[in-house]
Amino acid sequence: MQKKKSFMLLFAIIMVLTTVLSACGSKNNENPGNSSETTNKPATDATEQQAGDGKADTSEEVKIKMLLVGGKPIDYDLVFGELNKKLKEKANATVEAEFLDWSDWTQKYPLKFAANEDFDIAYTANWAFYSDQAIKGGFMELTDELIKANMPLSLAAMPAVAWEQSKVNGKQYMVPNNNPEVTDKAVLIREDLRKKHNLPEVNSPESFANYVKTIAGNEKGINAYNAKAADGWKWHELDQILLEQQNEWNLVDYSMPLAYKLDDATGKIFNVYDTPEFKALVTYYKDLADNNAWSKNVVSNKNDVWQDMKAGKTASYAHTLGTVAMNLAEMRREQPDVELAIADLTPDKKKIAAISTQNGFAIHATSKKAERSLMVIDLLQNDKEIHDLFMYGIAGTHYEAVGDDKFSATAGTPNYTGFSNWGANSPMNRKDAAYPVEADAIATAWQSKVYNFDLETFVFNDANVKNEVANVGNVMLRYAIPLEYGLIKDVEKGVADLNAQLKAAGIDKLQAELQSQIDAFLASK
């Protein structure tokens, strides 16, 4: 018996040494397409055996399960039925999607991974748990071998910088989107109401405050500004406009109040809540709240703010330029008597271009269909016929094609929209033929103000401060959000209480860890 135990111990040691030596000999940090080294492959089942050329054997049909963010489209079955016909022809695969509704996706998304549920492809982004799940082991590493063998279209079309930007700790976990954009936010306003009250153009924080206070004081039954604070976001869009954009700061991660100045080459981190700029902003918000600029129940609001605006219940809301532009085009189609306008509140400030992780798809770490899943993502992003189906629905039903690069909406357009198909964004995207010219003008102006900086690809690893991150996040939700909606009577005391609670939650340790990682990152450049 003792001999058997000794043999088993020796065998275990040999296996460990073999694994370590194998790992030391692997090479995973090069860009896809630049290495001929063989890297570790994920586990496969019978449906994913490798063919002689390194690609998955597609002789057996497989069903790929997708995890998407957003509400399930009304015509999901119709569109995905057609999509699956094409995917079966080209990859012998079909897809089935699960949708996490906007009202609760932030809670449900990480639970799917923690419970190790059965799915293959997940939408992810730098704002949607990408680095978090990559570090935790929720996503499969996408080796050069996997990408080369199964994603020829992406390999040819994707810029090398996009692959590089989407690495976490030197490893690839995402197929990023291939459609760069500026991520700054803008405000959509009721231009007809602005004109009705003879107000000046809305193009600054001051003119915006004048607009919402005037609407609140003179238009009954309309929220002058609307927001949805009940979905777990710790920063609302106005914060991003009036705090980040206005001051030319960049928050490292929206789960913490730590930022740096865009033009600070040293990357010195500071607590946003402990700045004169934040105190001035919450005073600004308090003035708006006191003048009834938004509902007293804004913190618990779960309504779709755009639907409220379409229904005449809201006079302004903030979002990305692309989103407000599409909303403007939609209103012009459906309610041409209602005049909207896009307001850029920070027109002269530096702009940040989205890195490639703004949208993308990853493979669940436990998927047994990784190769075929990558084939599907490759087609969703780069095959024109499949891309059009996934992004816009069925031609003639959900949109009308206008040439190769534009579309016109139809009565069926609202039946296939509102979810995260953006993971397949690529140069094949169509632009709405009714896309407002003023939005194009703003986008062009923004592009000329894009500011590139070393830290734009930095990813924070919270492994050493997970408790502090969680504790600080809880403080932000409890103490910061009410301040940012002007619901705290004594602003001075509110800011002091917020920072005291942050200190107790471990903000100093978190800041020191973040600064250490940033210093190391910059030193390696």
TARA-V273187 format. One record per run of one state. SS is the DSSP state (H for helix, E for strand, - for the rest). FROM is the first residue (numbers start at 1). TO is the last residue. Records with the same first field share a line. If there is no record, write none. Layout:
SS=FROM-TO + FROM-TO
//
This chain:
-=1-1 + 26-45 + 49-49 + 51-55 + 57-61 + 71-75 + 92-92 + 101-104 + 115-120 + 126-127 + 137-138 + 140-143 + 151-151 + 158-159 + 166-166 + 169-170 + 173-173 + 177-181 + 183-184 + 197-204 + 219-222 + 224-236 + 248-248 + 252-257 + 262-269 + 275-275 + 291-297 + 301-304 + 311-313 + 315-315 + 335-339 + 344-350 + 352-352 + 354-355 + 359-359 + 365-369 + 383-383 + 393-394 + 396-398 + 403-405 + 410-412 + 416-418 + 420-420 + 425-430 + 433-436 + 448-449 + 451-453 + 458-462 + 485-490 + 506-506 + 524-525
H=2-25 + 46-48 + 76-91 + 105-114 + 130-136 + 144-150 + 152-157 + 160-165 + 191-196 + 205-218 + 237-247 + 272-274 + 276-290 + 298-300 + 305-310 + 321-334 + 356-358 + 370-382 + 384-392 + 413-415 + 421-424 + 437-447 + 454-457 + 463-484 + 491-505 + 507-523
E=50-50 + 56-56 + 62-70 + 93-100 + 121-125 + 128-129 + 139-139 + 167-168 + 171-172 + 174-176 + 182-182 + 185-190 + 223-223 + 249-251 + 258-261 + 270-271 + 314-314 + 316-320 + 340-343 + 351-351 + 353-353 + 360-364 + 395-395 + 399-402 + 406-409 + 419-419 + 431-432 + 450-450
//
